[in-house]
Amino acid sequence: MDKLIHLILLSGLVSIPGSLEENIKLKGTATQSSTYSTWAAKHAIDGVRNGADPDDVTYCSGTGYQSNPWWRLDLQDTYNIMTVLITSRSDCCATQTNRAEIRIGNSLENNGNNNPRCAIISDLLVDHTITYSCNEMEGRYVNLYMPGSTSHLVLCEVEVYGKRQIKVFLRLKFSSTVYVGAMRDMILNKLQSALGSHISDFNLSWTQLPKKEKQIQENGGSCVKGAA
């Protein structure tokens, strides 16, 4: 009986969980709509929650007094964002952070401020950190944006936790006495189950459905291209 040699191409998407010990925002770069004095955007991702001291602005970012101020973090890759933590100033002026919207996505339209909204910051007190759940929103950019406001936007720390997406491709080649195209869903489910015991959040999909690429006789005869 002839054996059919099947070439199967699949793609898989793996989400690798982050942890509280690995703050993914520390791997990114920050920018903002303007800068007040030396209150640079990068100060909000320096890993230090200390609020602003009037004589020491090392720890906070701050825009100039302007309409629609914004701050943006570029994570350099796409993540599923779980939570965002915001820390306010320790000396005063929680209103410079309250009302800001947390927006997450992959677009830079309107400087990234048109991306979907996770939350609106409210009830943030002086010298306080508050956590917002973003339910695995996907995005490379995390924005803090105050639409319709004329104000400074001050952030003493922005912490972002989530899962990074890695896309992998599998190329499988095996022999069978039957055409596997009719059993593609069963094959996919079995592979999914086997891989899932080693890798979490692994999803497979076909990039090319199984087909009879070659037909080879058992005695090592010549190859004949089969029908799809």
C-alpha positions as CSV (number, residue, x, y, z in Angstrom):
1,M,0.0,0.0,0.0
2,D,1.3,3.5,-0.9
3,K,2.1,5.9,1.9
4,L,1.2,9.5,1.6
5,I,3.7,12.1,2.7
6,H,1.9,15.1,4.2
7,L,3.5,18.5,4.7
8,I,1.5,20.5,7.2
9,L,2.1,24.2,8.0
10,L,0.6,25.7,11.2
11,S,1.0,28.9,13.1
12,G,0.7,29.3,16.8
13,L,0.4,32.3,19.1
14,V,2.0,32.0,22.5
15,S,1.4,34.4,25.4
16,I,4.1,34.4,27.9
17,P,2.8,35.6,31.3
18,G,4.6,38.6,32.9
19,S,5.0,38.8,36.7
20,L,5.2,41.5,39.3
21,E,9.0,41.0,39.3
22,E,9.2,41.8,35.6
23,N,7.7,45.2,35.0
24,I,7.4,45.4,31.2
25,K,7.3,49.2,31.1
26,L,11.0,49.3,32.2
27,K,11.8,47.8,28.7
28,G,10.0,50.7,26.9
29,T,10.6,54.3,26.1
30,A,8.4,57.3,27.1
31,T,7.5,60.6,25.4
32,Q,5.0,63.3,26.2
33,S,3.3,66.2,24.5
34,S,5.5,68.8,26.2
35,T,7.9,69.0,29.1
36,Y,7.7,71.3,32.1
37,S,11.2,72.3,33.3
38,T,13.1,69.0,33.8
39,W,10.1,66.8,34.4
40,A,11.0,64.4,31.6
41,A,8.7,61.7,30.3
42,K,11.3,59.0,31.3
43,H,10.9,59.8,35.0
44,A,7.6,58.0,35.1
45,I,9.2,54.7,34.2
46,D,12.4,54.9,36.3
47,G,11.2,52.2,38.7
48,V,10.9,54.6,41.6
49,R,7.4,55.5,43.0
50,N,8.6,58.5,45.0
51,G,6.4,61.5,44.5
52,A,7.6,65.0,43.5
53,D,9.5,67.1,46.0
54,P,9.4,70.8,45.1
55,D,13.2,70.8,45.3
56,D,13.7,67.5,43.6
57,V,11.9,66.6,40.4
58,T,13.9,63.5,39.6
59,Y,11.0,61.1,40.1
60,C,8.1,62.5,38.1
61,S,7.2,63.4,34.5
62,G,5.2,66.5,33.8
63,T,3.9,68.3,30.7
64,G,3.6,72.0,30.3
65,Y,0.3,73.7,31.1
66,Q,-1.5,73.0,27.9
67,S,-4.7,71.7,26.3
68,N,-5.1,67.9,25.9
69,P,-1.8,66.9,27.5
70,W,-0.6,63.4,27.0
71,W,2.2,60.9,27.9
72,R,3.0,57.8,25.9
73,L,4.9,54.6,26.7
74,D,6.2,52.5,23.7
75,L,6.7,48.9,24.9
76,Q,8.6,48.1,21.7
77,D,6.5,45.0,21.2
78,T,2.8,43.9,21.4
79,Y,1.6,42.8,24.8
80,N,-1.7,41.8,26.4
81,I,-1.9,44.3,29.2
82,M,-3.3,43.0,32.5
83,T,-2.9,45.9,34.9
84,V,-1.6,49.5,34.9
85,L,-0.5,51.2,38.2
86,I,-0.4,55.0,38.5
87,T,1.4,56.9,41.3
88,S,0.6,60.5,42.0
89,R,2.7,63.4,43.4
90,S,3.5,63.2,47.2
91,D,3.5,67.0,47.7
92,C,0.2,68.2,46.2
93,C,-1.9,68.5,43.0
94,A,-3.5,65.1,42.5
95,T,-5.7,66.9,39.9
96,Q,-2.7,67.0,37.6
97,T,-3.2,63.2,37.3
98,N,-6.9,62.6,37.9
99,R,-9.1,62.7,34.8
100,A,-6.4,61.2,32.6
101,E,-7.5,58.3,30.4
102,I,-5.5,55.2,30.1
103,R,-5.5,54.1,26.4
104,I,-3.9,51.0,25.0
105,G,-3.4,49.9,21.4
106,N,-1.1,49.6,18.3
107,S,-2.0,52.8,16.5
108,L,-0.1,56.1,16.6
109,E,-3.1,58.0,15.2
110,N,-3.4,61.2,17.2
111,N,-0.2,60.3,18.9
112,G,-1.8,57.1,20.1
113,N,-4.6,58.9,21.9
114,N,-7.3,57.3,19.7
115,N,-6.5,53.8,20.9
116,P,-9.2,52.0,23.0
117,R,-9.7,53.2,26.6
118,C,-8.9,51.0,29.6
119,A,-9.9,53.4,32.3
120,I,-10.2,57.0,33.5
121,I,-8.1,57.9,36.5
122,S,-10.2,59.1,39.4
123,D,-10.1,59.3,43.2
124,L,-6.3,59.3,43.0
125,L,-5.1,61.0,46.2
126,V,-1.8,62.8,47.0
127,D,1.0,60.3,47.5
128,H,-1.1,57.4,46.4
129,T,-0.8,54.4,43.9
130,I,-3.9,53.0,42.3
131,T,-4.3,49.9,40.1
132,Y,-6.4,49.6,37.0
133,S,-7.3,46.3,35.4
134,C,-7.2,46.3,31.6
135,N,-8.4,42.7,31.0
136,E,-5.6,41.8,28.6
137,M,-6.1,44.7,26.2
138,E,-3.7,44.2,23.3
139,G,-1.2,46.9,22.4
140,R,2.3,48.3,22.0
141,Y,1.4,51.8,23.2
142,V,0.1,52.8,26.7
143,N,-1.1,56.4,26.7
144,L,-2.2,58.7,29.5
145,Y,-4.4,61.4,28.0
146,M,-6.4,64.3,29.3
147,P,-8.9,65.2,26.4
148,G,-10.8,68.4,26.8
149,S,-8.6,69.6,29.7
150,T,-6.1,72.5,30.0
151,S,-3.6,71.4,32.6
152,H,-0.3,69.9,33.5
153,L,-0.2,66.1,33.3
154,V,2.0,64.8,36.1
155,L,2.9,61.1,36.6
156,C,5.3,60.0,39.3
157,E,5.3,56.3,38.2
158,V,3.5,54.3,35.6
159,E,3.8,50.5,36.0
160,V,2.5,48.1,33.3
161,Y,2.1,44.3,33.7
162,G,1.0,41.9,31.0
163,K,1.8,39.1,28.6
164,R,4.0,39.3,25.6
165,Q,2.8,37.7,22.4
166,I,5.2,35.5,20.4
167,K,4.1,34.0,17.1
168,V,5.8,30.7,16.2
169,F,5.5,28.5,13.1
170,L,5.5,24.8,13.0
171,R,6.4,22.6,10.0
172,L,5.3,19.0,10.4
173,K,6.0,16.2,8.0
174,F,4.7,12.7,8.5
175,S,3.5,9.6,6.6
176,S,0.1,8.1,6.7
177,T,-1.9,5.5,4.8
178,V,-4.9,7.8,4.7
179,Y,-5.5,11.3,3.6
180,V,-5.3,13.6,6.7
181,G,-7.2,16.5,5.2
182,A,-10.5,15.1,6.4
183,M,-9.1,14.8,9.9
184,R,-7.4,18.2,10.2
185,D,-9.5,19.3,13.1
186,M,-8.7,16.2,15.1
187,I,-5.0,16.6,14.3
188,L,-5.1,20.2,15.4
189,N,-6.8,19.4,18.7
190,K,-4.4,16.6,19.5
191,L,-1.4,18.9,18.8
192,Q,-3.0,21.6,20.8
193,S,-3.5,19.3,23.8
194,A,0.1,17.9,23.6
195,L,1.7,21.3,23.4
196,G,-0.6,22.8,26.0
197,S,0.9,20.5,28.6
198,H,4.2,22.4,28.2
199,I,3.2,25.9,27.1
200,S,0.3,27.9,28.4
201,D,-2.0,29.9,26.2
202,F,-1.0,28.2,23.0
203,N,-3.4,28.4,20.1
204,L,-2.8,26.7,16.8
205,S,-4.3,27.5,13.4
206,W,-3.7,26.3,9.9
207,T,-1.7,28.5,7.5
208,Q,-2.0,25.8,4.9
209,L,-4.5,23.0,5.1
210,P,-3.2,19.4,4.8
211,K,-2.8,18.2,1.3
212,K,-1.2,15.3,-0.6
213,E,2.0,16.9,-1.5
214,K,3.8,13.7,-2.7
215,Q,2.9,10.1,-3.1
216,I,5.8,7.7,-2.5
217,Q,5.7,3.9,-3.0
218,E,6.9,1.7,-0.2
219,N,9.6,0.2,-2.4
220,G,11.2,3.6,-2.8
221,G,9.8,4.2,-6.2
222,S,9.4,7.5,-8.0
223,C,7.5,10.4,-6.4
224,V,4.2,11.5,-7.9
225,K,2.6,14.8,-6.9
226,G,-0.9,14.1,-5.6
227,A,-4.1,16.1,-5.8
228,A,-4.9,18.6,-3.1
